[in-house]
Every structure is written in structure tokens, then in C-alpha cells.
Amino acid sequence: MNAPAFHPVATPRLESKLPAVGTTIFTVMSALATETGAVNLGQGFPDFECDPRLLDGVVAAMRSGLNQYPSMLGVAPLRHAVAAKIEALYGHRYDPEREITITAGATQAILTAVLAVVRAGDEVIVFEPVYDSYLPNIELAGGIAVPIPMTTEFRIPWDRVRASITPRTRVIIVNSPHNPSGTIVSDEDMCTLEQIALDHDLIVISDEVYEHMVYDGRDHRSACRYPALAARTFVISSFGKTYHVTGWKVAYCAAPEVLSTEFRKVHQFNVFTVNTPMQHGLAAYMADPRPYLDLSAFYQHKRDLFRAGLAGTRLRLLPSEGTYFQLVDYSAVSDLPDAQFALWLTRELGVAAIPLSAFYATPPAQHIVRFCFAKKDQTLALALDRLARL
């Protein structure tokens, strides 16, 4: 018998769909924090547990046999709970059968919305600094991102938005409360967005995952509050952010039926459906609105504690109107570029942060990093003790 011919092992040639994408800065900084024993104020997740009642609801669902595939749309009790919450808070009624979809986290919801409505060559307006998934999502859909820098106060420059619209503009993605800046949109902003969307027949994707973290008596201006805007918007929010369970990766998308129909066509083929017992546990937990109604006060305490501690350093505090993030300008401390400063801060002081340049395609000249204060008070106190050396 002849020996089989030897063929050298070779991998196929391919052209990356995301050639500019590597390991995210969030992964890099979290790994460095673990390696060095630094306090991780970089990646945005809590270091404390959720309400035990929420866990009890999930366990009860598991033990009662709710462990198989649920409806592709999400379990009915959770969709109805979401619709009721939105109506109570924002005055807009979504049909839970046709207009609410439960998703595998907000990142999946945003990608699904982009894939549902962005065609090859369509332009999508985003605002820099921009959450890191938006640009790859647009690229995967064959769209063209049109980044518009926010002002130095991290506000949306609406005149520049109008000037950037072309016949190919299809979508505007907005994010409020805004990650990473911590700013929020005003009623005037939303009315302007509504008019622009109507004037140019645009679709809006409204990333509202921090909707329940708005401070100093301000209101969250959801797209749901504006009827003409709600009629052309995917509104996305996150149970993980709201209930301190980011690892569960459960969120929702609320949109009018015509948009939800297209959204679900994509959703059923990229994840199909979402963890069954967690959906039932969340639905039962939402019967009590206090956890999300009290969330702003909970995080404002942490924000105020953190800001008071930073006030004694040479870091300049920028406003934090919402989210659980705090931007600081370190110009008085160092002239290092922000990525290098974040590495130095982690290795030398033992506190991990995220450089703001990670949220830009072409970063401007600035010396700003982002801290996350969704941490135990003891964790924040330890970080502040180390930052006091600045």
C-alpha cells in the first residue's frame, strides 16, 4: 500500500471583515488590573451582588421546570412587565406581543437593530466619544459610520448634525445617559432629534442602558416620551445595568411594529432567544418598581463619595450627570497620552482606568480617563486612598 501523499498544513487565506479591530481596551485594562492587583475602576461592572430576591426568582424558575427554549420574542411575563414600566415612566404604550423583544444583552440588541435597517452604503451618524461596539456593528452591516465629535462639554452639536446629513444617511445612534462622558440629553436635544429624523426620514437607535442612573433631580429624556420620535426609534435598555447582573446579558428592545418585525428577523438567526429562567426571575422581580426607581439615589451616593475623594487630588472632575462613570482631566498630573497614563496609573498607583481615546476613531488631543464608580464603598475608598498620592 502506498503511503498517503504529504500535504503541508496551511490555513486558508481570508480578508478580515473587521481589519482594524483587536482586543478591546476594556479587556486589556481588566487583565492588567488582575495581574497587578490594582483596583479595577476601568471596565463598567459592579463588584457587589444583586438583590437575593432576584436570585431566588431565577432559582424558583429553574426548579419549576422553566429550563427549555422560551419564545423567540422573550417570555410573555417579562415583555408585559417591560411594557408596563415604559408606560408608567414615559407615557408611551408598546404592545408587548408585537413591539417588545428580549435580547441577549444590549450589545446584541444594538447590533441586531443595525443589521435590521442598515444596508450596504447607508450612512449612520454616531457621536464621539462613542461606545466601542457601534462602529464595528455599522461596518459589519456594510454601512458607513459618520462620526460627529461632541463639544468640549460633551454635548451634541446639532448644526453639525444637520450639515452632515446626505441622501445616504439612514440612521442616527444616540446614547443617553452617555457612556463614557456621563452627560445626558435635554428635552431640547430630543425635540431637535425628533425634528431632524422627521425632516430626513431617518431611523434612530436610542441606547438607554443607563436610564435609571440620572442625578441631581434630573429626568431621563427617553425617546419613548416623544411620540413622533418613538414611531421611528429602537429603544434599548439593560436589565444587567439596572439590577447589577451584567454577566447575565439580558436586555430588551422596544420599537414600533414595523421596526420590531425587521429586528426580530435578525434576532431569530443570531441568538434566537434568551436564557429562560433568568427571564422569569426578572419578570417576577419587576413586580416591585422600587429597585429601579431607587437606583439613581443609590448611585448618586457613590458618585458623590467618589467625587468628594477626588476633589483633594490634582485631577479635574468633569460633570457626571448620569451613568456610573466619572471622567477626569489629568493635565495637571502628567503630559503622557491617555493610554500610556492609564497603564502608568494601573502599574504605579494600583488603580485601573480607561483612556478616553478608546472611544474615538481619531482621538483629539486631550488628557482624560474614565473611572467606574459602580463599586462597593470600601473599593472606592481604597482607590481614593491610592489616588490621593497624585
N, C-alpha and C positions, 0 to 999 in steps of 0.2 A: 504494500500500500504506500502510495506516495504521501509524503508529509504535506500538510496544507501550506500553501504559499504564505510567506510572512508579509504582512502589511503593517507599516508603521502606524501607531496610534496617533490620530490627529483630530482635533476639534474643528467643528465647522466654522467657516468664516461668517460673521454676521455684522450688520450695521446696527448699532445701538439706537433704540428709539429715544433714549434719554442720555445722549453722549456727555452732557455736562454735569450729570448727577453722580455724586459719590455718596459716601457715608455722611449722614446729616450731622451738623454741629451739635445737635442735642445728644445724639448717641456718643459722640466723641467726648463731650464735656462730662456726661454722666459716667462714662468709663474712667475718665481721668479722676473724677471725684472719688470713685470707688478705689482706684489704685493708690491715691494719695491720702485717703482718709479725710478728704475735705467735706465741709458741709455743702450739700448739693442744693443750691438755690438756682440751678440752671434749668433743667427740664421741668415743665409745669405739671407736677403731680403732688398730691398731699403725702405727708409722711405719717398721717394719723388714720384711724379706722373709721369706717362708716357707722351709721346707727345700727346697733344689733338687731333692731326690729326689721330692718331691710334684709339682713341675712336670714332672719327667721322666716320671712316670707318666701325667700328663694328655697330654703330647705324644705319648707312645707309643700311647695310646688313639686319639688323633686320626689318627696316621699308619697305624694298623692298620685304619682304616675305621669306627671306632665314633663316627659323627657323625650318625646318624639318631635318630628318636624311640626312646627306650627304653620299657620297660614303664611304665605309669601308676604302678605301685607303687614304682618305683625299680629299678635294676639288681639282679639277684639277688646277685652277689658282695658288694655294699655292704650289702644288707639282712642277709645272713648274718653279715657282719663286725660289724654293729651288735648283732645278737642275741648273738653270742659275747662281745662286750665287756661287755654288760649282765650276762650270766650270770656272767662271771668276776669282775666288780667287785661286783655286788649280789645275786647268788644267785637271780635270777629269770629264767626261760627264756621268752622270747617266740618264737612261731612266726614266722620271717621271711617266710613266704608270706602269712600272714593278719593279722599284728599289728605289722609294721614298715612304715612308709611314708616314703619320702624326699621332702622338701619343698623349695620354693624359699625357703629361709631359715626361721628360727624365727618371724619375724613373720607370715609366711604360714601357718605351722603353727598358731599361736595363733588367728588369725582363722578358719581352717578349723575348728578344734575348737569355737570359739564358735558359728559358723554351723551346725555339725552338731547341736548339742544345745540351744541357747538358742532358745526360742520367744517370740513376742510376749507381753510382760508378765512373763516369767520374771525373777526377781531373781538377780543374780550378785554375790557378795561378793568385793571386792578390798581390798587393804591399801595405805594411803597412808603414805609416798610410793609411787606406783605408776608402773610403766613406761608411757610415754605412749601406746602403741597399745591398751592394754586397754579403756579407756573408749570410744573410738570403735568398737572391734570390737563391744562389747556393744550400743551404740546402733544400729549397722548391722543387728544381728540382731533389733532390736525389743525387746531386753531392758532391764532397769533395773539400773544399777550401784548397789551398796550399798557405798560406800567406808567402811572402818573405819580410823581412824588408828592407826598403830603407836605404841608407847610412846615416851617421850623417848629410850630406849636402842634404839629401832627393833626391838622385839620384838612378837610378835603377842599381843594381849590376848584370850585365849580366852574369858573370861567375857563380853566384849562381843560376840564372835562368836556365842556361844550365844543371847544376848539379841536379836541381830539377825535370827535365822532366823525365817521366816514360812512359811506353806503355799505361798507362791510362790517360795521360794528353790530354785534349781535347781543352781547351780554355785558352787564356790569356786575362785578362781585364786590359787595360791601361787607364789612366786619365791624360790628359794634355790640358791646364794648370791644375795643380794638386790641388785638394781640399783634405786636408787642408793646404798643405805646401806652395802653391803659386809658386812652381818651374815649369819649362817647360822642355819638352824633346828637344833634339838636333837632327839635321839631322843624326848624327852618331847613336844615340839611335834608330831612326826609321829604319835605314838601318839594324841595328843589329836585331831588332824585326822582320823585314821582312825576314831576312835570317833564323832566328830560326823557324819562322812559316812555311817557305817552307821546311826546313830540317826535320821537325817533323809533317808536315801536320796538323797544328793547325789552329783553328779559333780564330780571335781576335775581342774583343768588345772594341771599342775606344770611351771613354766618353769624348766628346769635348765641353761640355756645356759652357765653358768659352773661346771659341775660339777667340772671338773678344776683349778679355782683355789681351793683351800681351804688355809689356812695354819696354821702353828704346831702341826703334828701332828694337827689335827682331821680327822674323816671327813666326807665328803659324805653327808648323810642323804637319799638318793633315795627317792622314792615307791615305786620298784621293790623296795625292801628289805622292804616291809610287805605281805604277801600280800592281806589284805582291802582295803587301800588301792589296791594295784596293779590289783585287779579292777574298779575304778571310776574310773581315772585315765588321762588323756592325759599322757604324759611326753614333754617336748620338749627336745631339745638341739641344739647347733650345731657343725657342722664349721668354720664360719668363725671362731668364737671360739677353738676348740681348736687349730686349725692356722694361725692368723694369716692367714686369707684371707677377711676379712669381705666383700669385694667379690664373692666367688663366689656368695654367697647359697644355700648348701646346708645343710640341716639334716634332722632326722628326728623323727617322732612314733611312739612305742611305746605301744600301747594294746591291751587285750583285744579279741577278735574282734568282739564286739557293738558296741564303740565305734569300732573301726577301720573296720568296714563303713560306718557313717554318715559318718565322717571322709572316707573315700575317695569317697563320693558327691559331696561338696562339692569335694574336691580335684580330681577329674577335670574339673570345669567351671570352676574358677578359674585353675588353671595347667596342668592335665592331667598334666604331667610335668616333669622337671628335666634340666638340661644333661648330656648323655650322657658325653662324655669326662671331665668332672670327677668324675662318679660313679665311673667305672672307676679313675681315678687315686687317688681317696680309698680305694677298696676295696683296691687294691694296697698303699697306704701303711699301712693299718691292720693289715697282717700283722705289723708291728713295734709293740708296745704302748708302747715307751719314750717316744715323743713326748707321749702324753697322760699317762703315768704320771709323767713328769718335769716336767710343766707347773707344778705347784704350787711346786716348788723354783725354777723359772725366774722365776716372777712374784713369789715371796716375796723374792727378791733385789732386784727392782725396787721392791717395796713398802717394804722396809727401807731402801734407799738414799734413796727419796723422803721417807720419814718422818724419817729422820735429818737430812736437809737442812731440812725444815720445822720441826724442833724448835727451831731457832735463830731463828724468827720469832715474831711475836705471834699467829699463827694457832693455834687449839686443835685438836689432832688428835682425831678420833673413831676408834673401833676400825675396823679393816679386816680382817675375818676371812676374806673371800673376794672374788671378782671381781677386776677390775683398776681399782677405783675407791677414792678416798680422799675422805671428807668432812672439811671443816674449818669450824670456827666462827670467824668473823671479827669477833665482837663487840668485841674489844679494839682493832680497827683502824678500824672505821667503823660508823656507825649507818645507813648507806644501806640501803634494801631490797635483797634479794639480786640481783634482776635488774639494778638500777642499779649495784650493786657489781661484778657480773660485767662489765658494759660498761666501767666505770672501770678495772678490773683489766686488761682487754684493751687499752684505749687508752693508759693511763698507764704500766703496768708491762710490757706486752707479753706477758701470759700469759692465755690464754683458759680459762674455766671455765664450768660450767653451774650456774645458780641452782637450789636445791632446790625452790623454789616451782613450777618447771615440772612437778613430779611430783605436784601436788595439784590437786583441783578447787577447793577453797577453802583456800589456803595458811595455815598457822598463823603466828604471829609468831615468827620465828626468823631468824638471820643465818648461813646455812650455804650453801656452794657445794661442788660436786663436781669433783674433778680426776680425770683418767685417767692412770695411770702405765704403760700399755702402750706405752712409747716406748723408743727407744734410750737407753742410759745417758747419752750425750752430750746428747740432747734434754732429759732430766731435769735434768742438770747446768746447762744453760743456763737452764731455767725456775727452778731453785732460786737461781741467781745473781741473777735478776731479783726473785724473791720475797723475797730476803734484805733488800731495801730496806723491807719492811713493818715 
